[in-house]
Amino acid sequence: MALRSFSYDVFLSFRGEDTRYGFTGNLYNVLRERGIHTFIDDEELQKGDEITTALEEAIEKSKIFIIVLSENYAYSSFCLNELTHILNFTKGKNDVLVLPVFYKVNPSYVRHHRGSFGEALANHEKKLNSNNMEKLETWKMALRQVSNISGHHLQHDGNKYEYKFIKEIVESVSSKFNRDHLDVPNVLVGLESPVRQVKSLLDVGRDDVVHMVGIHGLAGVGKTTLAVAVYNSIADHFEASCFLENVRETTNKKGLEDLQSAFLSKTAGEIKLTNWREGITIIKCKLKQKKVLLILDDVDEHKQLQAIIGSPDWFGRGSRVIITTRDEHLLALHNVKITYKVRELNEKHALQLLTHKAFELEKEVDPSYHDILNRAITYASGLPLALEVIGSNLLEKSIEEWESALDGYERIPDKKIYDILKVSYDALNEDEKNIFLDIACCFKAYKLEELQDILYAHYGHCMKYHIGVLVKKSLINIHGSWDYKVMRLHDLIEDMGKEIVRRESPTNPGKRSRLWSHEDINQVLQENKGTSKIEIICMNFSSFGEEVEWDGDAFKKMKNLKTLIIKSDCFSEGPKHLPNTLRVLEWWRCPSQDWPHNFNPKQLAICKLPDSSFTSLGLAPLFEKATHNLQWRLLPEDVLKLTSVVCSSVQSLTLKLSDELLPLFLSCFVNVIDLELSGSEFTVIPECIKECRFLSTLTLDRCDRLQEIRGIPPNLKTFSAMDSPALTSSSISMLLNQELHEAGDTDFSLPRVQIPQWFEHKNPGRPIRFWFRNDFPAIVACIAKSDFQGVFDYPDLSVFINGREHKHYGRTPVLEKPCTVLFHLLIEDDLDVSLLENEWNRAEIVCYGSWDECGIHVLKELSSMEDIRFTDPFRKEKFVVQRLRFGKKQRLARVKLLRHNL
């Protein structure tokens, strides 16, 4: 049976006088913004009593009918006729749906013809002659029928906000479709006209042809967003649909057959392909009679089009193909005659997008910002990606800060995208710049966990904060679920980062800080062109092709090489020299059996050698030399054959172990100081861990099966078990033991929202205040969070002493699930500037963000309790209004009442 073709996702039936310019108009706008193609009649079509031919056609081409039953709905004979026609048309059809909305009317009044509905029907009865009583009965039956259908009800007394009511309706409509809506930005700016034009070019109503439409334009101009919006609005018209995203990147990394497999799995079922030529044959065979919708996003080579959509006759009649590309020439090469060029945003839409990013959706823009916004729009040149980056970079900044930032844009010699984006890059500090370049050049699409390990070896714990900064500035994105997050960044931003590094030495890759392309790496290694400028080499291509012909000495001049990653089997000989500056070494299928004799990497932090030729004798010298930071992963099996002398020298380990292996490793590496066991599958930390008397840092994050901890090492200072939900209450209670935390400088992160009972002073959601004399007391702080709302959240805590802010410093974990963080409160700067000599000082502990509760415990043995008060020590007092500074910006709206001695 052929599928019925729909022109509209939704048909709105309503009384214009009641709701056209209010509720129904707002509902229509939200539906349209969500990409739901909605029919709404104009006032001309509602003249008279009978529905027009145009309305009948719209009804018969619609999938969902929203009937807005308002106070005066039944007074309109036109509305009653329209309702009757809709109900007659939808009767017995399984592919359509009627959704009543009772807008400030009681459904029982509609059903039993009471209130205004009864009055309206009585009024009609007076006007109709005896020959038309049958029509009156038809209207009454239609009202009874629609009132018995499950729908949405907004009560007259305003039981909820109207915008929330509209959101419920839109979500309900979206859920009725037989497909998942592709994710689109919360605010779609300037897309209404482009979506309409592309849909017109596609001519979805014609089922006798196969159309291919090309969308082209500047990188970052919104081609993908437009394609997604069009896809969401028309996908229900097809038997099968598929959105192939990032075609360029997928082809480079996985090949054409991976693209073909993804396409076939969405449209014809899972099919294993051996090569791309076979894929062409199967696509033509499986889809020749099927009406499909295909989006090919970010195409950059003709072979991609040839492998997926070689010819229109590969697909059934009525199929539609959309291609997005930066290169218009590819469309002509593939004989795609229907094209659409995405233009930059006009001034109105640019302003809307910029203000959304810079001031957030909920906030109204201060009129004093209008001139500076217009200036920013001029320099962004209507490019959506540039507007988003600029807006994020200037979020909540003052006019003076906007002026300063825009002065930087004016100094750029031209208005090209690279220059615009580089201003945001230039605003980063040195570590943030380096981390961004690392990700853009070498680590895009890496798992977040793996990336953090590598960056930690370079930058320490601060890299977590810097990643958060890059995310907030829209320079990178993190995608995925809790247990599998992947680093992403837009192609345009990635290209900008790579161009920065290329410009370090345009003609000589050996003088650049990072190498990632196989041509550059091959040239440097084979011609021994390495220099001390190179810091990272990342060779991420397993099928490199030709064998690397080198003499093994290429690394000799790379005296500052910190990371060497080789995922390739193109080496028949191992290196004769490796730099001692290495911190990350990952070499898959390394042909060496032992290390160069002079290799002594004292800062080596990560070593991965899967499928290598090393023996235990070859590995032993590295264990003996690198005693401080070495973390081993993916170890060859015979590492357990190392001598106890070698094992006892290792002070830092990163492993993933089972219940069987954990006791063995603990007994071997008894002198370990830093032990990272995140993601392991063991269920118990055995009591023998107490024998690791030097162990000060233990990390057990994402250990899903971990239930019990039977012992705590005597010198444990830092502990984390984030996202390890099975940990028992008794184990958590042991980790929150008062004596443990009073004995030393501890920093614990636990997977349960629980502030210990021994914390005497708690203040849910509000600052904790106390007064002290002389020295600031020794304090243990504890904060708890039950609701996590973002990728990163930092326990941002400050102490205000007599109105002056002092930041807490220490290890700052990245928190991703409900948790409790317990730590000793440390102040990062000199307190003397805030203290009053021989007087009471007022202290206030403030924890920023959405933390549920904060508590503190004073260490009595380290503090003079006579000099601490949690109630105001002053008898006579007056209130002085004084502004407090919070963070780096002054919040003029907040004032604090400070008590001072008369």
C-alpha positions in Angstrom: 0.0 0.0 0.0 1.4 3.4 -1.0 2.1 5.9 1.7 -0.2 9.0 1.8 1.8 12.1 1.1 1.5 14.9 3.7 2.0 18.6 3.0 1.5 19.6 6.6 2.5 18.1 9.9 -0.2 20.0 11.8 -3.5 21.7 10.9 -4.7 24.4 13.4 -8.5 24.8 13.8 -9.5 27.7 16.0 -11.8 30.7 16.4 -9.9 33.6 15.0 -11.6 36.3 17.1 -10.7 34.4 20.3 -7.1 33.3 19.9 -5.6 34.2 16.5 -3.4 37.1 17.8 -2.8 35.5 21.2 -2.6 31.8 22.1 -3.0 30.2 18.7 -0.5 32.7 17.1 2.0 31.8 19.8 1.4 28.1 19.4 1.9 28.4 15.6 5.2 30.2 16.1 6.6 27.6 18.5 5.5 24.8 16.2 7.2 26.5 13.3 10.4 27.1 15.2 10.6 23.4 16.1 10.5 22.6 12.4 6.9 21.3 12.4 5.2 22.4 9.2 1.9 23.9 10.3 -1.1 25.1 8.4 -2.9 28.2 9.8 -5.6 29.8 7.7 -5.7 33.5 7.0 -8.8 35.6 7.7 -9.9 35.6 4.1 -10.4 31.9 4.1 -12.8 32.1 7.1 -15.3 34.5 5.4 -18.7 32.9 5.2 -20.1 29.8 6.9 -18.8 27.0 4.6 -15.2 25.8 4.3 -13.4 26.5 1.0 -11.8 24.1 -1.4 -8.4 25.3 -0.3 -9.2 24.4 3.3 -10.5 21.0 2.4 -7.2 20.3 0.5 -5.2 21.5 3.5 -7.1 19.2 5.8 -6.7 16.2 3.5 -2.9 16.8 3.4 -2.4 17.2 7.1 -1.3 14.6 9.7 -2.2 16.1 13.1 -5.2 18.3 13.8 -5.1 20.6 16.8 -8.6 21.8 17.6 -8.4 24.9 19.9 -11.8 25.0 21.7 -12.1 28.5 23.2 -14.9 30.4 24.8 -16.6 31.5 21.6 -15.6 28.6 19.4 -19.1 27.2 19.0 -20.6 30.6 18.0 -18.9 30.2 14.7 -20.8 28.1 12.2 -17.6 28.1 10.1 -15.6 26.5 13.0 -18.3 23.9 13.6 -18.4 23.0 9.9 -14.6 22.7 9.9 -14.6 20.5 13.0 -17.2 18.2 11.4 -15.2 17.9 8.2 -12.0 17.1 10.2 -13.7 14.4 12.2 -15.4 12.8 9.2 -12.1 12.9 7.3 -10.1 11.3 10.1 -12.6 8.6 10.9 -11.1 5.2 10.5 -7.6 6.5 9.5 -4.6 5.3 11.5 -2.1 7.7 10.1 -3.8 10.9 11.3 -4.6 12.2 14.8 -7.0 14.7 16.3 -5.7 16.6 19.4 -8.2 18.8 21.2 -7.0 21.8 23.2 -9.5 23.1 25.8 -8.4 26.7 26.1 -9.9 28.1 29.3 -13.1 26.1 28.8 -14.3 23.1 30.7 -14.3 19.9 28.6 -17.6 18.8 30.2 -19.2 22.0 29.0 -18.2 21.1 25.5 -19.4 17.5 25.9 -22.8 18.4 27.5 -23.3 21.7 25.7 -23.3 23.9 28.7 -22.1 27.4 29.3 -21.1 29.4 26.2 -21.3 26.2 24.1 -24.9 25.7 25.1 -25.7 29.3 24.5 -24.1 29.2 21.1 -26.0 26.1 20.0 -29.2 27.7 21.2 -28.4 30.7 19.2 -27.8 28.6 16.1 -31.1 26.8 16.7 -33.0 30.1 16.5 -31.3 31.0 13.2 -31.7 27.7 11.5 -35.0 26.8 9.9 -36.6 23.4 10.5 -35.0 22.0 7.4 -31.5 22.5 8.8 -32.0 20.9 12.2 -30.0 17.9 11.0 -26.9 20.2 10.7 -27.4 21.3 14.3 -27.4 17.7 15.4 -24.3 17.1 13.4 -22.5 20.0 15.2 -23.7 18.7 18.6 -22.4 15.2 17.8 -19.0 16.7 16.6 -18.6 18.6 19.9 -19.4 15.5 22.0 -17.0 13.4 19.9 -14.1 15.9 20.1 -14.6 16.4 23.9 -14.2 12.6 24.4 -10.7 12.6 22.8 -7.7 12.9 25.1 -6.1 16.3 24.8 -4.8 19.3 26.7 -6.7 21.6 29.1 -5.7 25.1 30.3 -8.1 26.1 33.1 -9.7 29.5 33.1 -8.2 30.4 36.5 -4.6 30.1 35.1 -3.3 26.9 36.7 -0.1 27.2 34.7 1.9 29.6 32.6 0.6 29.8 29.0 4.1 29.3 27.5 4.5 26.1 29.5 1.1 24.9 28.3 2.2 25.6 24.7 5.4 23.7 25.3 3.4 20.6 26.5 1.4 20.7 23.3 4.4 21.0 21.1 6.2 18.1 22.9 3.0 16.0 22.6 2.9 16.7 18.8 6.6 15.9 18.4 6.2 12.6 20.2 3.5 11.5 17.7 5.9 11.3 14.8 7.3 7.9 13.9 10.9 9.2 14.0 13.2 11.1 16.3 13.6 14.8 15.7 17.3 15.6 15.1 18.7 17.9 17.7 18.6 21.6 16.7 19.7 24.7 18.6 17.2 26.1 21.2 16.8 29.2 19.1 16.7 29.0 15.3 17.5 32.4 13.9 16.9 33.5 10.3 16.0 30.0 9.1 12.3 30.4 8.3 12.8 31.7 4.8 15.7 29.4 3.9 13.7 26.3 5.1 10.8 27.4 3.0 12.9 28.0 -0.1 14.7 24.6 0.2 11.4 22.8 0.7 10.1 24.5 -2.4 13.2 23.3 -4.4 12.7 19.8 -3.1 9.0 19.8 -4.2 8.2 17.0 -1.8 4.6 16.7 -3.1 5.8 15.3 -6.5 6.2 11.5 -6.3 7.1 10.9 -10.0 10.7 12.2 -9.8 13.9 12.0 -7.6 15.3 15.4 -6.7 18.8 16.2 -5.6 19.3 19.6 -4.0 22.7 21.0 -3.1 23.2 23.4 -0.1 26.5 25.3 -0.3 28.1 28.2 1.3 30.9 29.4 3.6 32.0 27.2 6.5 30.1 28.0 9.6 27.3 29.8 7.8 24.7 27.3 9.0 24.4 24.7 6.2 24.1 21.8 8.6 21.5 23.6 10.8 19.4 24.4 7.7 19.6 20.8 6.5 18.5 19.5 10.0 15.6 21.9 10.1 14.4 20.8 6.6 14.9 17.1 7.5 12.8 17.5 10.7 10.0 19.1 8.7 9.7 16.5 5.9 11.1 13.2 7.1 7.6 11.8 7.8 6.8 12.0 4.1 9.2 9.1 3.3 9.4 5.4 3.8 12.9 5.7 5.2 15.2 8.6 6.1 18.9 9.0 7.0 21.1 11.9 8.0 24.7 11.2 7.3 26.7 13.8 9.3 30.3 14.7 8.9 30.8 12.9 5.7 34.3 14.4 5.2 35.6 13.3 8.6 34.0 9.8 8.4 35.5 9.2 5.0 39.0 10.2 6.1 38.9 8.1 9.3 36.8 5.0 8.4 36.4 4.9 4.6 33.5 4.9 2.1 32.2 1.6 3.2 31.5 2.9 6.7 29.3 5.7 5.1 27.5 3.1 3.0 26.9 0.8 6.0 25.5 3.7 8.0 23.2 4.7 5.2 22.0 1.1 4.6 21.4 0.4 8.3 19.0 3.3 8.5 17.1 2.5 5.3 17.4 -1.2 4.5 18.8 -2.9 7.7 22.2 -4.0 8.9 24.4 -5.2 6.0 28.1 -6.0 6.3 30.1 -4.7 3.5 33.6 -5.9 2.3 34.3 -2.9 0.1 32.7 0.2 -1.3 32.0 -1.2 -4.7 29.9 -3.9 -3.2 28.1 -1.1 -1.3 27.1 0.5 -4.5 25.5 -2.7 -5.8 23.6 -3.3 -2.6 22.3 0.4 -2.4 21.0 0.2 -5.9 19.4 -3.2 -5.2 17.8 -2.5 -1.8 16.6 1.1 -2.4 15.5 1.1 -6.1 11.8 0.8 -5.1 11.9 2.7 -1.8 11.0 6.4 -1.3 13.9 7.7 0.8 15.2 10.9 2.2 18.9 11.3 2.5 21.0 14.1 3.8 24.8 14.0 3.0 26.4 16.6 5.3 29.8 18.2 4.7 30.8 16.5 1.5 34.3 17.4 0.2 35.1 14.8 -2.4 33.3 13.6 -5.5 33.9 9.9 -4.7 31.7 10.3 -1.6 28.8 11.2 -3.9 29.6 8.5 -6.3 29.6 5.9 -3.5 26.3 6.9 -2.0 24.1 8.6 -4.6 25.8 7.8 -7.9 22.6 8.4 -9.9 18.9 9.4 -9.1 17.7 6.0 -10.5 19.3 4.3 -7.5 16.3 5.3 -5.5 12.5 4.9 -5.7 10.3 7.6 -7.1 9.6 10.5 -4.8 13.0 10.2 -3.1 14.9 13.3 -2.1 18.6 13.9 -1.5 20.1 17.0 0.1 23.9 17.6 -0.1 25.7 20.2 2.0 29.2 21.2 1.0 31.7 24.1 1.0 32.6 23.3 -2.6 29.9 24.3 -5.1 32.0 22.8 -7.9 31.3 19.3 -6.5 27.6 19.8 -7.1 28.2 20.7 -10.7 30.6 17.8 -11.1 27.8 15.4 -9.9 25.2 17.1 -12.1 23.2 18.4 -9.2 21.4 21.2 -11.0 19.2 22.4 -8.1 21.2 24.3 -5.6 20.7 26.8 -2.7 23.4 29.1 -1.4 23.2 29.9 2.4 23.7 33.5 3.0 25.1 35.3 6.0 22.5 36.6 8.5 21.0 40.0 8.0 21.4 42.6 10.7 18.1 41.8 12.4 18.8 38.1 12.7 22.5 38.7 13.6 21.3 40.9 16.5 18.9 38.2 17.6 21.6 35.5 17.6 24.2 37.7 19.2 22.0 38.8 22.1 20.9 35.3 22.7 24.5 34.1 23.1 25.8 37.2 25.0 22.9 37.9 27.3 21.1 34.5 27.5 17.5 33.9 26.4 15.8 34.9 29.6 17.3 38.3 30.0 16.3 41.5 28.4 19.1 43.5 26.7 20.0 46.8 28.5 19.3 49.6 25.9 22.7 51.1 26.7 24.2 48.0 24.9 22.5 48.8 21.5 25.4 50.8 20.0 28.0 48.3 21.0 25.9 45.4 19.7 25.6 47.1 16.3 29.3 47.5 16.3 29.9 43.8 17.0 27.4 42.8 14.3 29.3 44.8 11.8 32.5 43.0 12.5 31.0 39.6 12.6 29.8 40.0 9.0 26.7 37.9 9.6 28.5 34.6 10.1 26.5 32.6 12.6 29.5 30.7 14.0 31.4 33.9 14.5 28.4 35.6 16.2 28.1 32.6 18.6 31.8 32.6 19.5 31.9 36.4 20.0 28.7 36.3 22.1 29.9 33.5 24.3 33.2 35.2 24.8 31.5 38.4 26.0 28.8 36.8 28.1 27.8 39.1 31.0 30.7 41.5 30.2 30.5 45.2 30.8 30.3 47.8 28.0 33.9 48.7 28.6 34.9 45.0 28.2 32.9 44.8 25.0 34.7 48.0 23.7 38.1 46.5 24.5 37.3 43.2 22.8 35.9 44.9 19.7 39.0 47.1 19.5 40.8 43.8 19.0 38.5 42.9 16.1 39.2 46.2 14.5 43.0 45.6 14.5 42.6 42.4 12.4 43.8 43.2 8.9 40.8 41.7 7.1 37.3 40.2 7.9 38.0 36.6 7.0 36.7 33.9 9.2 40.1 32.9 10.4 40.8 36.4 11.7 37.4 36.7 13.4 37.8 33.4 15.2 41.4 34.0 16.2 40.4 37.0 18.3 38.6 34.6 20.6 41.7 32.4 20.6 43.9 35.4 21.4 41.7 36.1 24.5 42.8 32.8 26.1 45.7 32.4 28.5 48.7 30.5 27.5 47.6 27.1 28.8 44.2 27.5 27.3 45.7 28.3 24.0 48.0 25.3 24.1 45.2 23.0 25.1 43.0 24.3 22.3 45.7 23.8 19.7 46.4 20.3 21.1 42.7 19.3 20.6 42.2 21.1 17.3 45.4 19.6 15.7 45.6 16.1 17.3 42.8 15.1 19.6 39.5 15.8 18.0 37.0 12.9 18.5 39.1 11.5 21.4 37.3 10.1 24.4 37.1 12.8 27.1 38.6 10.4 29.6 41.6 9.6 27.4 42.1 13.2 26.4 42.1 14.3 30.1 44.9 11.8 30.9 47.1 13.1 28.1 46.5 16.8 28.9 47.1 16.1 32.6 50.5 14.9 31.7 51.2 18.3 30.1 49.3 20.7 32.3 48.3 19.0 35.6 44.9 19.2 37.2 44.3 22.7 35.9 43.6 21.3 32.5 40.0 20.3 33.7 39.3 24.0 34.4 40.8 25.0 31.0 38.6 22.5 29.2 35.6 24.0 30.9 36.6 27.5 29.7 37.0 26.3 26.1 33.5 24.7 26.3 31.9 27.8 27.7 33.6 29.9 25.0 32.0 27.7 22.3 35.5 26.7 21.0 35.0 23.0 21.7 32.1 20.7 22.5 31.7 17.5 24.4 29.1 15.0 23.1 27.9 11.7 24.4 26.5 9.9 27.4 27.8 9.9 31.0 30.1 7.0 30.4 31.2 7.8 26.8 31.9 11.5 26.1 33.8 12.5 23.0 35.6 15.8 22.2 34.2 17.7 19.3 34.8 21.0 17.7 33.4 22.7 14.5 35.4 22.1 11.3 35.9 25.9 11.0 37.4 26.2 14.4 39.5 23.1 13.9 40.9 24.6 10.7 41.6 27.8 12.5 43.7 26.0 15.1 45.6 24.0 12.5 46.3 27.2 10.5 47.8 28.8 13.6 50.3 26.0 13.9 51.0 25.9 10.1 51.9 29.6 10.2 54.6 28.8 12.8 56.6 27.6 9.8 54.7 27.5 6.6 57.3 25.7 4.5 59.1 23.5 7.1 56.9 21.2 9.2 59.9 20.3 11.3 59.8 23.7 12.9 56.1 23.5 14.0 55.0 22.7 17.5 52.5 20.0 16.5 52.5 17.4 13.6 49.4 15.5 12.7 49.2 15.0 8.9 50.9 11.9 7.5 52.7 13.8 4.7 54.3 16.2 7.3 55.2 13.4 9.7 56.6 11.2 6.9 58.7 14.0 5.6 60.2 14.9 9.0 61.0 11.3 10.0 62.4 10.2 6.7 64.5 13.3 6.1 65.5 13.8 9.7 64.1 17.3 9.7 63.0 17.3 13.4 63.8 20.3 15.6 63.4 21.3 19.2 60.2 23.2 18.2 58.2 20.0 17.9 56.2 19.1 21.1 53.5 16.7 19.9 53.5 14.1 17.1 50.1 12.3 16.7 50.1 9.7 14.0 46.5 8.5 14.1 46.1 6.4 10.9 46.4 2.6 11.1 46.4 2.1 7.3 49.2 4.6 6.6 50.2 2.9 3.4 53.9 2.8 2.6 56.5 1.8 5.1 58.3 4.6 6.8 61.8 4.5 5.5 64.0 6.0 8.2 67.2 5.4 10.0 65.8 5.6 13.5 67.6 8.9 14.4 64.7 11.3 13.5 63.9 12.0 17.2 67.4 13.0 18.1 66.9 16.7 17.5 63.4 16.8 19.0 64.6 17.9 22.4 61.2 19.2 23.5 59.0 16.4 22.3 56.4 15.7 25.0 53.8 13.5 23.4 54.5 10.8 20.8 51.5 8.8 19.6 51.9 6.3 16.8 48.9 4.2 15.8 50.4 2.7 12.7 52.1 -0.5 11.6 54.3 1.3 9.1 57.6 0.9 11.0 59.8 -2.2 10.5 62.5 -0.7 12.7 62.2 1.0 16.1 63.8 4.2 17.2 67.5 4.5 18.0 66.9 7.5 20.0 63.9 8.9 22.0 63.8 12.3 23.8 64.0 12.2 27.6 61.4 15.0 27.6 58.6 12.6 26.7 55.5 12.6 29.0 53.2 10.6 26.9 54.4 7.6 24.8 51.9 5.5 22.9 53.2 3.2 20.1 51.0 0.5 18.7 52.9 -2.5 17.4 56.3 -1.0 18.2 58.9 -3.2 16.6 61.5 -2.6 19.3 62.3 -5.2 21.9 64.0 -2.8 24.3 64.5 0.9 24.7 67.4 3.0 23.4 70.2 2.8 26.0 70.2 6.5 26.8 66.4 6.8 27.2 65.7 8.2 30.7 62.3 10.0 30.6 61.9 11.2 34.2 58.6 13.0 33.4 57.0 10.1 31.5 53.4 9.9 32.7 51.6 7.6 30.3 53.0 4.6 28.4 50.9 2.5 26.1 52.5 -0.3 24.1 49.7 -2.6 22.8 50.8 -5.4 20.5 54.4 -4.4 21.0 57.5 -6.6 20.7 58.9 -5.6 24.1 59.9 -8.2 26.7 60.0 -7.8 30.4 63.7 -7.3 30.2 63.2 -4.5 27.7 60.6 -2.8 30.0 62.5 -3.1 33.2 65.0 -0.3 32.7 62.1 2.1 32.0 60.5 1.1 35.3 63.7 1.6 37.2 64.5 5.0 35.6 61.0 6.7 35.6 60.2 6.4 39.3 58.0 9.5 39.9 55.1 9.9 37.5 55.0 6.8 35.3 51.4 5.5 34.5 51.2 2.3 32.6 48.2 1.3 30.4 47.6 -1.5 28.0 50.7 -3.3 29.3 52.1 -6.4 27.6 51.1 -9.4 29.7 54.6 -10.2 30.8 55.0 -7.0 32.8 53.9 -9.1 35.8 57.2 -11.0 35.4 59.2 -7.9 36.5 61.2 -8.2 39.6 60.0 -7.0 42.9 62.8 -4.5 43.0 61.5 -2.9 39.8 57.9 -3.0 40.9 58.7 -1.4 44.2 60.2 1.6 42.4 57.0 2.6 40.7 55.2 5.5 42.4 52.3 6.2 40.0 50.1 3.7 38.2 47.0 3.9 36.0 45.4 0.6 35.6 42.0 -1.2 34.9 41.8 -4.3 37.0 39.5 -7.1 38.1 38.9 -8.6 41.5 41.5 -11.3 40.7 44.3 -9.0 39.6 43.9 -6.2 42.1 45.4 -7.9 45.2 48.3 -9.1 43.0 49.1 -5.6 41.8 48.8 -4.1 45.3 51.2 -6.6 46.6 53.7 -5.9 43.8 53.5 -2.1 43.8 53.7 -1.5 47.5 55.4 1.8 47.3 52.9 3.4 44.9 52.0 7.0 45.8 49.3 7.8 43.1 47.0 5.0 42.1 44.4 5.6 39.3 41.9 2.6 39.0 39.0 4.4 37.3 36.8 2.3 35.1 37.9 -1.0 36.7 35.5 -3.9 37.1 36.4 -5.1 40.6 33.7 -5.2 43.4 36.0 -4.9 46.5 39.0 -2.9 47.5 40.8 -5.5 49.7 42.1 -4.9 53.1 45.7 -5.4 51.9 45.6 -1.9 50.4 46.5 -0.8 54.0 50.0 -2.1 53.2 50.5 0.6 50.6 51.7 2.9 53.3 52.9 5.7 50.9 49.6 5.8 48.9 48.3 9.4 49.1 46.0 9.6 46.0 43.5 6.9 45.1 41.0 7.5 42.2 38.1 5.0 41.7 35.9 7.0 39.4 33.3 5.2 37.2 33.8 1.9 38.9 30.3 0.7 38.3 30.6 -2.6 40.2 32.6 -1.3 43.2 30.6 -2.1 46.4 33.0 -2.3 49.3 36.2 -0.7 50.6 37.7 -2.8 53.3 40.7 -0.7 54.2 42.1 2.8 54.0 45.8 3.4 53.5 47.3 5.2 56.5 48.5 8.3 54.5 45.6 8.7 52.1 45.0 12.4 51.4 43.1 12.6 48.1 40.3 10.2 47.2 37.7 10.2 44.5 34.9 7.7 43.7 32.8 9.8 41.4 30.1 8.0 39.5 30.6 4.7 41.4 27.0 4.3 42.5 27.1 0.8 44.0 29.4 1.8 46.9 27.8 0.8 50.1 26.7 3.2 52.9 29.1 1.5 55.3 32.0 2.2 53.0 31.0 5.8 52.5 30.6 6.2 56.3 34.1 4.9 56.8 35.5 7.4 54.2 33.7 10.2 56.0 35.1 9.2 59.4 35.8 12.3 61.5 39.2 11.2 62.8 40.4 10.5 59.2 39.8 14.1 58.1 40.9 15.8 61.3 44.2 14.0 61.1 45.4 15.6 57.8 44.9 17.6 54.7 42.3 15.5 53.0 40.3 16.0 49.7 37.6 13.5 49.1 34.9 13.2 46.4 32.1 10.7 47.1 29.2 9.4 45.0 26.5 10.1 47.5 24.7 13.3 48.7 25.6 13.2 52.4 27.1 15.8 54.7 28.5 14.1 57.8 26.7 14.6 61.1 29.9 15.8 62.7 29.8 19.0 60.6 28.2 21.3 63.2 27.5 24.2 60.9 25.3 23.8 57.8 23.4 26.3 55.8 21.5 24.8 52.8 21.8 27.1 49.8 23.0 30.1 51.8 26.3 31.5 53.0 27.8 30.4 56.3 28.8 33.3 58.6 31.1 33.4 61.7 33.4 35.8 63.5 37.0 35.2 64.5 39.9 37.0 66.1 43.7 36.8 65.3 44.3 33.7 63.1 41.8 32.3 60.6 40.6 29.0 62.0 41.5 25.6 60.5 38.3 24.4 58.7 37.1 21.3 56.9 34.4 22.2 54.3 31.8 19.9 52.8 29.5 20.6 49.9 26.8 18.4 48.4 25.0 18.4 45.1 22.0 16.2 44.0 21.1 17.7 40.6 23.7 17.9 37.8 22.8 20.1 34.9 25.9 20.4 32.7 29.0 18.8 31.4 31.2 20.5 34.0 30.5 22.0 37.4 33.1 23.3 39.7 32.9 23.7 43.5 33.6 27.4 43.3 34.0 28.6 46.9 35.1 31.9 48.3 35.6 33.3 51.8 34.7 36.9 52.4 36.5 38.5 55.3 35.2 41.9 56.3 33.8 42.2 52.8 37.0 41.3 50.8 36.9 38.1 48.7 39.5 35.4 49.1 39.3 32.3 46.8 39.7 28.7 48.1 42.4 26.8 46.2 43.2 23.2 46.0 42.3 20.3 43.7 39.1 21.1 41.8 37.4 18.0 40.5 35.1 17.9 37.5 31.7 16.8 38.9 29.2 15.0 36.7 26.8 13.2 39.0 25.2 13.7 42.5 28.1 13.9 44.9 29.7 15.1 48.1 33.0 16.9 48.2 35.0 17.2 51.4 38.2 19.2 51.7 40.3 21.4 53.9 39.7 25.1 53.3 42.8 26.8 51.9 43.0 30.5 51.1 45.0 31.4 48.0 46.2 34.9 49.0 47.4 37.0 52.0 44.7 37.4 54.6 46.5 40.3 56.4 45.0 42.8 54.0 41.5 41.9 55.3 42.1 41.3 59.0 41.4 43.8 61.7 44.1 43.7 64.4 42.9 42.6 67.8 39.3 42.8 66.7 36.5 40.5 65.6 36.6 39.8 61.9 33.4 38.9 60.1 33.7 35.9 57.7 31.3 34.6 55.2 31.7 31.3 53.2 30.0 31.4 49.8 29.6 28.5 47.5 28.6 29.6 44.0 26.5 27.5 41.7 23.6 25.1 42.2 24.9 23.3 45.3 22.3 21.9 47.7 24.1 22.3 50.9 27.4 23.5 52.4 28.8 22.6 55.8 31.9 23.4 57.8 33.7 21.8 60.8 36.3 23.7 62.8 39.4 21.7 63.7 39.5 22.3 67.4 43.0 21.1 68.1 44.4 23.5 65.4 42.2 26.5 66.3 41.6 28.7 69.3 37.9 28.1 70.0 37.8 31.2 72.3 38.5 33.3 69.2 35.6 31.9 67.1 31.9 32.8 67.3 29.0 31.7 65.2 26.7 34.3 66.6 27.3 38.0 66.4 29.8 38.9 69.2 28.8 42.6 69.2 26.2 43.9 71.6 25.8 47.3 70.2 25.7 47.4 66.5 24.5 49.4 63.6 23.8 48.3 60.0 25.9 49.7 57.2 25.0 49.1 53.6 28.0 48.1 51.7 28.5 46.6 48.3 30.4 43.3 48.1 32.4 42.1 45.2 31.6 38.6 44.0 34.1 37.1 41.6 35.7 39.5 39.2 32.5 41.6 38.4 30.6 43.8 40.8 27.0 42.9 41.2 25.4 46.2 41.8 22.0 44.6 42.7 23.4 42.8 45.7 24.1 44.6 49.0 25.1 43.1 52.3 24.4 44.4 55.8 27.6 44.4 57.7 27.6 44.8 61.4 30.2 47.1 62.9 31.0 48.0 66.5 29.8 51.4 67.6 
